[in-house]
Amino acid sequence: MRKKLEGNGLWESSRMMLPEHKVAINEHEKALRQRERVELDEQEWEHVARSVTDSLQQRQSITLRLFHPYEELTVIGVVDRVDQLKGRFMVDGEWFSIRDVEGAATWE
């Protein structure tokens, strides 16, 4: 016959988890998945600016990689407007922050 306090003791017979612990574990796992913001150098910013301008002026489709803390975000479309004062641009009627751009590519 096996005693209850053998091996792992009470922990073996008690599998309950407090809600606070579950929340803490979920927040920790979310923090581990969080992405770092990519810093572009001057040459890459020039490429992004040129791509956005070409898309706006020539109505070319553009693919932009944008920063999001938990997923890879890609915007594909034609730049409709650029608001330099507020640091944003519009693609298909939706505004995006210029500072969130991590890369750009144009295609015809």
HELIX and SHEET records of a PDB file:
HELIX    1   1 LEU A   10  SER A   13  1                                   4    
HELIX    2   2 PRO A   19  ARG A   33  1                                  15    
HELIX    3   3 GLU A   42  GLN A   58  1                                  17    
HELIX    4   4 ILE A   98  ASP A  100  5                                   3    
SHEET    1   A 3 LEU A  73  GLY A  77  0                                        
SHEET    2   A 3 SER A  61  LEU A  66 -1                                        
SHEET    3   A 3 VAL A 101  TRP A 107 -1                                        
SHEET    1   B 3 VAL A  79  ASP A  83  0                                        
SHEET    2   B 3 ARG A  88  VAL A  91 -1                                        
SHEET    3   B 3 GLU A  94  SER A  97 -1                                        
END                                                                             
